Amino acid sequence: MGAVVSCIKSILRTIGNCLMAIVHAIGAACMAVINAIVALFDIIISCLTCGRGGSRRRGMKTRAHHTTRRMRRELRV
C-alpha cells in the first residue's frame, strides 16, 4: 500500500513540476517581449533626440577632462 501511495505522490509531484516549468516559460517569454519593446522605444527616443539622452553624464566627463587640460597648460607656462 505504501508503494502505491509513493508512486501516486511522485506522479503528482512530476505533474506539478511540469506545470511550474510551463508557467516559468510563459513568464520568461513575456519578459523577453517586454524587454524587446523597451529596447525598441529606447532606440527610437535616442534617434529622435540625436543620441543626447545621456548628455548630462557625458558633459560631466568632458568638464573634468577640460579642467585637467587647462591645469596642464598653466603648469607649462
TIFI-425782 format. One record per atom (N, C-alpha, C): residue in one letter; x, y, z. Coordinates in steps of 0.1 Angstrom, whole numbers, plus 5000, padded with zeros to 4 digits. Layout:
AXYZ/...
This chain:
M500849885000/M500050005000/M500950135000/G502050125007/G502950245008/G503550274995/A503850164987/A504450184974/A503550254964/V502250224965/V501250284956/V501050434960/V501050464973/V500950604977/V502150684972/S503350624974/S504550684970/S504650704955/C504150614947/C504050624933/C503150734928/I501950744935/I500950854931/I501550984935/K502250994947/K502851114952/K503851164942/S504751074937/S505751104927/S505151154914/I504051094909/I503351134897/I502751274899/L502151304910/L501551434912/L502651544913/R503851504920/R504951604921/R505451634907/T505551524898/T506051544885/T505151634877/I503851614878/I502851694871/I502951844876/G503151864889/G503251994894/G504552064889/N505651994888/N506852044883/N506752084868/C506052004861/C505852024847/C505052154845/L503952174853/L503152294852/L503952414856/M504752404866/M505552514870/M506552554860/A507152454853/A508052484842/A507352554831/I506152524828/I505352594817/I505052734821/V504752754834/V504452894839/V505752974838/H506852914842/H508152994841/H508553024827/A508252934818/A508552954804/A507653074798/I506353074802/I505453184798/I505953314803/G506353314816/G506853434822/G508153484816/A509053394812/A510253434805/A509953494792/A509053434784/A508653484771/A508053624772/C507253644782/C506653774784/C507753884788/M508653844796/M509753934800/M510653964787/A510853864779/A511653894767/A510953984757/V509653974756/V508854064747/V508854204753/I508654214766/I508654344773/I510054414771/N511154344774/N512454394772/N512754444758/A512254364748/A512454404734/A511654534731/I510454544736/I509654674734/I510354794741/V510954774753/V511654884760/V512854924752/A513654824747/A514854854739/A514454924726/L513354884720/L512954954707/L512555094710/F511855124721/F511555264724/F512755344728/D513755274734/D515055344737/D515755384725/I515755294715/I516355324702/I515655444695/I514355434695/I513555544688/I513755674695/I513755684708/I513955804715/I515355854713/S516355764713/S517755804711/S517855864697/C517255804687/C517255864673/C516656004672/L515456014679/L514756144678/L515456254685/T516256214696/T516956324703/T518456324699/C518756264687/C520156264682/C521156204692/G520756114700/G521556044709/G521956134721/R521256234724/R521556324735/R520856284748/G520356164749/G519656124761/G520456124773/G521756084772/G522656084784/G523656194783/S523356304778/S524356414776/S524856464789/R523956464799/R524356524812/R525556444818/R525556314816/R526656234822/R527956254813/R527756264800/R528956284792/R529556424794/G528656524797/G529156664799/G530056664812/M529756594822/M530556594834/M531956534831/K531956434823/K533256374820/K534156474812/T533556544802/T534356634794/T534756754802/R533956804812/R534356914820/R535656874828/A535656754834/A536756714842/A538056704833/H537856654820/H538956644811/H539456784807/H538556884805/H539057014801/H539757084813/T539257054825/T539957114837/T541357064837/T541556934835/T542856874835/T543756934824/R543256954812/R544057014802/R544457164805/R543557234811/R543757374815/R544857374825/M544857284835/M545857284845/M547157254839/R547257164829/R548457124823/R549057254816/R548257324809/R548657444802/R549257544812/E548657564823/E549157654833/E550457614839/L550657484840/L551957434845/L553057454835/R552757444822/R553757464812/R554257614812/V553357704814/V553757854813/V554557894825/
